[in-house]
Every structure is written in C-alpha cells, then in structure tokens.
Amino acid sequence: MRHGWEVLGVDTDPDLVQQLSEDFTHAAVADCTDPQVLEQLGVIEYSRVVVGIGTDLEASILITTNLVDVGIPTSGPR
C-alpha cells in the first residue's frame, strides 16, 4: 500500500479480518477454495497474488489452482 498498490486481504476468520482490515485497502471474509468467490472478489484485477496459508496445505493447493483457473499467471520464487 505504501507504493500506491491496491491490496486485498482475505480470510475465513471474521475476527482476524476485522483486526487487520486497516492494513489493507480492501479486506473480506471469504473462502477462496470456492472459485466463484475469487471471481466475486475480482482477484483477476490484481497484478500479484500471494497465498499464505501455513496450516492447511490442501487449501493452499486448491486456492492456487483456482487462481490459475481464473487467469492469474504463475511464477516461481524470485
């Protein structure tokens, strides 16, 4: 956000989203394992996406696959 970028933070925990909402330009309570949710959130409009789920590998893989399916390009570590 310091660079003028739009930043969307998403989590399924409403308390966490509320707590961190001021750290993002947009914050939402949502389950990104549902591909329709990603489309509703407009993630295709963002130039970069970070999936940071440290506790659920299956959810991380599913969300990453959903992001690819909606058109987010992939790249390896930089």
N, CA, C and O atoms as a GROMACS GRO file, in nm:
protein
  312
    1MET      N    1   0.083  -0.118   0.000
    1MET     CA    2   0.000   0.000   0.000
    1MET      C    3   0.088   0.125   0.000
    1MET      O    4   0.048   0.228  -0.054
    2ARG      N    5   0.205   0.116   0.060
    2ARG     CA    6   0.295   0.232   0.062
    2ARG      C    7   0.335   0.274  -0.078
    2ARG      O    8   0.372   0.390  -0.099
    3HIS      N    9   0.328   0.184  -0.172
    3HIS     CA   10   0.365   0.212  -0.310
    3HIS      C   11   0.244   0.249  -0.396
    3HIS      O   12   0.255   0.264  -0.518
    4GLY      N   13   0.129   0.264  -0.331
    4GLY     CA   14   0.009   0.300  -0.403
    4GLY      C   15  -0.067   0.184  -0.463
    4GLY      O   16  -0.158   0.203  -0.544
    5TRP      N   17  -0.032   0.063  -0.425
    5TRP     CA   18  -0.097  -0.056  -0.478
    5TRP      C   19  -0.223  -0.087  -0.400
    5TRP      O   20  -0.230  -0.064  -0.279
    6GLU      N   21  -0.322  -0.140  -0.468
    6GLU     CA   22  -0.443  -0.190  -0.404
    6GLU      C   23  -0.409  -0.326  -0.344
    6GLU      O   24  -0.353  -0.412  -0.413
    7VAL      N   25  -0.441  -0.346  -0.218
    7VAL     CA   26  -0.410  -0.472  -0.150
    7VAL      C   27  -0.538  -0.528  -0.090
    7VAL      O   28  -0.608  -0.462  -0.015
    8LEU      N   29  -0.567  -0.653  -0.126
    8LEU     CA   30  -0.685  -0.723  -0.077
    8LEU      C   31  -0.641  -0.832   0.019
    8LEU      O   32  -0.563  -0.920  -0.018
    9GLY      N   33  -0.690  -0.828   0.141
    9GLY     CA   34  -0.664  -0.934   0.238
    9GLY      C   35  -0.790  -1.015   0.257
    9GLY      O   36  -0.898  -0.959   0.276
   10VAL      N   37  -0.778  -1.147   0.253
   10VAL     CA   38  -0.894  -1.235   0.264
   10VAL      C   39  -0.865  -1.345   0.366
   10VAL      O   40  -0.756  -1.402   0.366
   11ASP      N   41  -0.962  -1.373   0.450
   11ASP     CA   42  -0.951  -1.485   0.543
   11ASP      C   43  -1.092  -1.531   0.577
   11ASP      O   44  -1.189  -1.458   0.559
   12THR      N   45  -1.102  -1.653   0.626
   12THR     CA   46  -1.234  -1.705   0.666
   12THR      C   47  -1.270  -1.665   0.809
   12THR      O   48  -1.384  -1.684   0.852
   13ASP      N   49  -1.175  -1.609   0.882
   13ASP     CA   50  -1.197  -1.571   1.022
   13ASP      C   51  -1.237  -1.423   1.029
   13ASP      O   52  -1.153  -1.335   1.007
   14PRO      N   53  -1.363  -1.395   1.060
   14PRO     CA   54  -1.409  -1.256   1.064
   14PRO      C   55  -1.335  -1.169   1.165
   14PRO      O   56  -1.313  -1.051   1.141
   15ASP      N   57  -1.296  -1.227   1.278
   15ASP     CA   58  -1.223  -1.150   1.378
   15ASP      C   59  -1.086  -1.108   1.326
   15ASP      O   60  -1.043  -0.994   1.348
   16LEU      N   61  -1.017  -1.198   1.259
   16LEU     CA   62  -0.886  -1.167   1.202
   16LEU      C   63  -0.898  -1.061   1.093
   16LEU      O   64  -0.816  -0.969   1.087
   17VAL      N   65  -0.998  -1.074   1.008
   17VAL     CA   66  -1.019  -0.975   0.901
   17VAL      C   67  -1.045  -0.838   0.963
   17VAL      O   68  -0.990  -0.738   0.917
   18GLN      N   69  -1.128  -0.833   1.065
   18GLN     CA   70  -1.156  -0.706   1.131
   18GLN      C   71  -1.030  -0.647   1.192
   18GLN      O   72  -1.004  -0.527   1.181
   19GLN      N   73  -0.953  -0.731   1.257
   19GLN     CA   74  -0.830  -0.687   1.323
   19GLN      C   75  -0.729  -0.630   1.224
   19GLN      O   76  -0.660  -0.532   1.255
   20LEU      N   77  -0.719  -0.690   1.105
   20LEU     CA   78  -0.618  -0.649   1.007
   20LEU      C   79  -0.673  -0.560   0.896
   20LEU      O   80  -0.599  -0.524   0.804
   21SER      N   81  -0.799  -0.523   0.902
   21SER     CA   82  -0.862  -0.452   0.791
   21SER      C   83  -0.794  -0.318   0.758
   21SER      O   84  -0.797  -0.276   0.642
   22GLU      N   85  -0.735  -0.253   0.855
   22GLU     CA   86  -0.669  -0.126   0.828
   22GLU      C   87  -0.533  -0.143   0.761
   22GLU      O   88  -0.474  -0.046   0.714
   23ASP      N   89  -0.483  -0.267   0.758
   23ASP     CA   90  -0.355  -0.295   0.692
   23ASP      C   91  -0.370  -0.317   0.542
   23ASP      O   92  -0.270  -0.330   0.471
   24PHE      N   93  -0.494  -0.320   0.493
   24PHE     CA   94  -0.521  -0.346   0.352
   24PHE      C   95  -0.614  -0.239   0.297
   24PHE      O   96  -0.690  -0.177   0.372
   25THR      N   97  -0.609  -0.216   0.166
   25THR     CA   98  -0.706  -0.125   0.106
   25THR      C   99  -0.843  -0.189   0.100
   25THR      O  100  -0.944  -0.119   0.103
   26HIS      N  101  -0.847  -0.322   0.093
   26HIS     CA  102  -0.973  -0.397   0.092
   26HIS      C  103  -0.953  -0.522   0.177
   26HIS      O  104  -0.847  -0.584   0.173
   27ALA      N  105  -1.054  -0.559   0.253
   27ALA     CA  106  -1.048  -0.681   0.334
   27ALA      C  107  -1.182  -0.751   0.324
   27ALA      O  108  -1.287  -0.687   0.319
   28ALA      N  109  -1.178  -0.884   0.320
   28ALA     CA  110  -1.302  -0.960   0.304
   28ALA      C  111  -1.295  -1.089   0.383
   28ALA      O  112  -1.190  -1.152   0.396
   29VAL      N  113  -1.409  -1.128   0.434
   29VAL     CA  114  -1.425  -1.260   0.494
   29VAL      C  115  -1.479  -1.349   0.383
   29VAL      O  116  -1.590  -1.328   0.335
   30ALA      N  117  -1.400  -1.447   0.344
   30ALA     CA  118  -1.441  -1.532   0.232
   30ALA      C  119  -1.361  -1.661   0.232
   30ALA      O  120  -1.254  -1.670   0.292
   31ASP      N  121  -1.414  -1.761   0.164
   31ASP     CA  122  -1.348  -1.890   0.148
   31ASP      C  123  -1.300  -1.901   0.003
   31ASP      O  124  -1.378  -1.928  -0.088
   32CYS      N  125  -1.171  -1.878  -0.017
   32CYS     CA  126  -1.116  -1.876  -0.152
   32CYS      C  127  -1.097  -2.014  -0.213
   32CYS      O  128  -1.049  -2.026  -0.326
   33THR      N  129  -1.134  -2.120  -0.138
   33THR     CA  130  -1.133  -2.252  -0.200
   33THR      C  131  -1.249  -2.266  -0.297
   33THR      O  132  -1.254  -2.362  -0.374
   34ASP      N  133  -1.342  -2.172  -0.294
   34ASP     CA  134  -1.456  -2.168  -0.386
   34ASP      C  135  -1.420  -2.075  -0.502
   34ASP      O  136  -1.403  -1.955  -0.481
   35PRO      N  137  -1.407  -2.129  -0.624
   35PRO     CA  138  -1.366  -2.047  -0.738
   35PRO      C  139  -1.458  -1.927  -0.764
   35PRO      O  140  -1.412  -1.823  -0.810
   36GLN      N  141  -1.586  -1.941  -0.735
   36GLN     CA  142  -1.679  -1.830  -0.757
   36GLN      C  143  -1.647  -1.713  -0.664
   36GLN      O  144  -1.669  -1.597  -0.701
   37VAL      N  145  -1.597  -1.743  -0.546
   37VAL     CA  146  -1.560  -1.637  -0.452
   37VAL      C  147  -1.447  -1.554  -0.510
   37VAL      O  148  -1.448  -1.431  -0.499
   38LEU      N  149  -1.349  -1.619  -0.571
   38LEU     CA  150  -1.237  -1.546  -0.631
   38LEU      C  151  -1.286  -1.452  -0.740
   38LEU      O  152  -1.239  -1.339  -0.750
   39GLU      N  153  -1.379  -1.499  -0.819
   39GLU     CA  154  -1.435  -1.413  -0.924
   39GLU      C  155  -1.513  -1.297  -0.863
   39GLU      O  156  -1.502  -1.184  -0.909
   40GLN      N  157  -1.591  -1.324  -0.759
   40GLN     CA  158  -1.669  -1.219  -0.692
   40GLN      C  159  -1.578  -1.115  -0.628
   40GLN      O  160  -1.611  -0.996  -0.625
   41LEU      N  161  -1.463  -1.159  -0.578
   41LEU     CA  162  -1.369  -1.066  -0.516
   41LEU      C  163  -1.291  -0.985  -0.620
   41LEU      O  164  -1.226  -0.886  -0.585
   42GLY      N  165  -1.297  -1.026  -0.745
   42GLY     CA  166  -1.228  -0.954  -0.851
   42GLY      C  167  -1.077  -0.972  -0.850
   42GLY      O  168  -1.003  -0.880  -0.886
   43VAL      N  169  -1.030  -1.090  -0.808
   43VAL     CA  170  -0.885  -1.110  -0.798
   43VAL      C  171  -0.814  -1.097  -0.932
   43VAL      O  172  -0.694  -1.069  -0.936
   44ILE      N  173  -0.884  -1.116  -1.040
   44ILE     CA  174  -0.823  -1.103  -1.172
   44ILE      C  175  -0.773  -0.960  -1.197
   44ILE      O  176  -0.688  -0.939  -1.283
   45GLU      N  177  -0.825  -0.865  -1.123
   45GLU     CA  178  -0.785  -0.725  -1.138
   45GLU      C  179  -0.651  -0.695  -1.071
   45GLU      O  180  -0.593  -0.589  -1.093
   46TYR      N  181  -0.602  -0.786  -0.989
   46TYR     CA  182  -0.476  -0.764  -0.917
   46TYR      C  183  -0.359  -0.821  -0.997
   46TYR      O  184  -0.371  -0.926  -1.060
   47SER      N  185  -0.246  -0.751  -0.994
   47SER     CA  186  -0.130  -0.795  -1.071
   47SER      C  187  -0.049  -0.903  -1.001
   47SER      O  188   0.025  -0.977  -1.067
   48ARG      N  189  -0.061  -0.914  -0.872
   48ARG     CA  190   0.009  -1.017  -0.795
   48ARG      C  191  -0.085  -1.077  -0.692
   48ARG      O  192  -0.173  -1.008  -0.638
   49VAL      N  193  -0.067  -1.205  -0.665
   49VAL     CA  194  -0.146  -1.274  -0.564
   49VAL      C  195  -0.051  -1.357  -0.479
   49VAL      O  196   0.037  -1.426  -0.531
   50VAL      N  197  -0.069  -1.350  -0.349
   50VAL     CA  198   0.009  -1.431  -0.256
   50VAL      C  199  -0.087  -1.519  -0.178
   50VAL      O  200  -0.183  -1.471  -0.118
   51VAL      N  201  -0.061  -1.649  -0.180
   51VAL     CA  202  -0.139  -1.742  -0.099
   51VAL      C  203  -0.051  -1.776   0.020
   51VAL      O  204   0.056  -1.834   0.005
   52GLY      N  205  -0.097  -1.739   0.139
   52GLY     CA  206  -0.017  -1.759   0.259
   52GLY      C  207  -0.094  -1.835   0.366
   52GLY      O  208  -0.131  -1.778   0.468
   53ILE      N  209  -0.117  -1.962   0.342
   53ILE     CA  210  -0.186  -2.046   0.440
   53ILE      C  211  -0.083  -2.145   0.494
   53ILE      O  212  -0.046  -2.240   0.425
   54GLY      N  213  -0.039  -2.122   0.615
   54GLY     CA  214   0.065  -2.208   0.670
   54GLY      C  215   0.013  -2.331   0.741
   54GLY      O  216   0.092  -2.417   0.780
   55THR      N  217  -0.118  -2.340   0.757
   55THR     CA  218  -0.172  -2.450   0.837
   55THR      C  219  -0.250  -2.553   0.756
   55THR      O  220  -0.292  -2.655   0.812
   56ASP      N  221  -0.272  -2.528   0.628
   56ASP     CA  222  -0.357  -2.619   0.550
   56ASP      C  223  -0.304  -2.629   0.407
   56ASP      O  224  -0.342  -2.550   0.320
   57LEU      N  225  -0.216  -2.726   0.384
   57LEU     CA  226  -0.154  -2.742   0.252
   57LEU      C  227  -0.258  -2.769   0.144
   57LEU      O  228  -0.248  -2.716   0.034
   58GLU      N  229  -0.359  -2.850   0.176
   58GLU     CA  230  -0.463  -2.882   0.078
   58GLU      C  231  -0.536  -2.755   0.033
   58GLU      O  232  -0.562  -2.737  -0.086
   59ALA      N  233  -0.570  -2.667   0.127
   59ALA     CA  234  -0.638  -2.541   0.093
   59ALA      C  235  -0.548  -2.452   0.009
   59ALA      O  236  -0.594  -2.388  -0.085
   60SER      N  237  -0.418  -2.448   0.042
   60SER     CA  238  -0.323  -2.368  -0.037
   60SER      C  239  -0.318  -2.414  -0.181
   60SER      O  240  -0.319  -2.333  -0.274
   61ILE      N  241  -0.312  -2.544  -0.200
   61ILE     CA  242  -0.306  -2.600  -0.336
   61ILE      C  243  -0.436  -2.573  -0.410
   61ILE      O  244  -0.433  -2.534  -0.527
   62LEU      N  245  -0.549  -2.593  -0.344
   62LEU     CA  246  -0.678  -2.571  -0.407
   62LEU      C  247  -0.696  -2.425  -0.447
   62LEU      O  248  -0.741  -2.395  -0.558
   63ILE      N  249  -0.660  -2.334  -0.359
   63ILE     CA  250  -0.673  -2.191  -0.390
   63ILE      C  251  -0.580  -2.152  -0.504
   63ILE      O  252  -0.620  -2.077  -0.593
   64THR      N  253  -0.458  -2.202  -0.502
   64THR     CA  254  -0.363  -2.173  -0.610
   64THR      C  255  -0.416  -2.224  -0.743
   64THR      O  256  -0.405  -2.157  -0.846
   65THR      N  257  -0.473  -2.343  -0.743
   65THR     CA  258  -0.532  -2.399  -0.864
   65THR      C  259  -0.649  -2.312  -0.911
   65THR      O  260  -0.663  -2.286  -1.031
   66ASN      N  261  -0.732  -2.269  -0.818
   66ASN     CA  262  -0.845  -2.182  -0.853
   66ASN      C  263  -0.797  -2.050  -0.913
   66ASN      O  264  -0.858  -1.998  -1.007
   67LEU      N  265  -0.688  -1.996  -0.859
   67LEU     CA  266  -0.634  -1.870  -0.912
   67LEU      C  267  -0.586  -1.888  -1.056
   67LEU      O  268  -0.608  -1.801  -1.140
   68VAL      N  269  -0.520  -2.000  -1.082
   68VAL     CA  270  -0.475  -2.028  -1.219
   68VAL      C  271  -0.597  -2.041  -1.311
   68VAL      O  272  -0.596  -1.990  -1.423
   69ASP      N  273  -0.701  -2.107  -1.264
   69ASP     CA  274  -0.822  -2.127  -1.344
   69ASP      C  275  -0.892  -1.996  -1.379
   69ASP      O  276  -0.953  -1.986  -1.485
   70VAL      N  277  -0.884  -1.894  -1.290
   70VAL     CA  278  -0.948  -1.767  -1.322
   70VAL      C  279  -0.856  -1.673  -1.398
   70VAL      O  280  -0.896  -1.562  -1.433
   71GLY      N  281  -0.732  -1.717  -1.425
   71GLY     CA  282  -0.645  -1.640  -1.513
   71GLY      C  283  -0.528  -1.570  -1.447
   71GLY      O  284  -0.462  -1.489  -1.512
   72ILE      N  285  -0.501  -1.597  -1.321
   72ILE     CA  286  -0.384  -1.536  -1.256
   72ILE      C  287  -0.260  -1.611  -1.303
   72ILE      O  288  -0.253  -1.733  -1.289
   73PRO      N  289  -0.162  -1.540  -1.359
   73PRO     CA  290  -0.041  -1.609  -1.407
   73PRO      C  291   0.041  -1.659  -1.290
   73PRO      O  292   0.038  -1.602  -1.180
   74THR      N  293   0.115  -1.767  -1.313
   74THR     CA  294   0.201  -1.823  -1.209
   74THR      C  295   0.346  -1.789  -1.237
   74THR      O  296   0.387  -1.770  -1.351
   75SER      N  297   0.421  -1.783  -1.132
   75SER     CA  298   0.566  -1.767  -1.144
   75SER      C  299   0.629  -1.828  -1.022
   75SER      O  300   0.566  -1.837  -0.916
   76GLY      N  301   0.753  -1.870  -1.036
   76GLY     CA  302   0.825  -1.930  -0.925
   76GLY      C  303   0.881  -1.824  -0.832
   76GLY      O  304   0.860  -1.704  -0.854
   77PRO      N  305   0.952  -1.868  -0.731
   77PRO     CA  306   1.014  -1.773  -0.637
   77PRO      C  307   1.112  -1.682  -0.708
   77PRO      O  308   1.177  -1.722  -0.805
   78ARG      N  309   1.122  -1.561  -0.659
   78ARG     CA  310   1.217  -1.465  -0.720
   78ARG      C  311   1.335  -1.447  -0.631
   78ARG      O  312   1.426  -1.370  -0.664
   0.00000   0.00000   0.00000
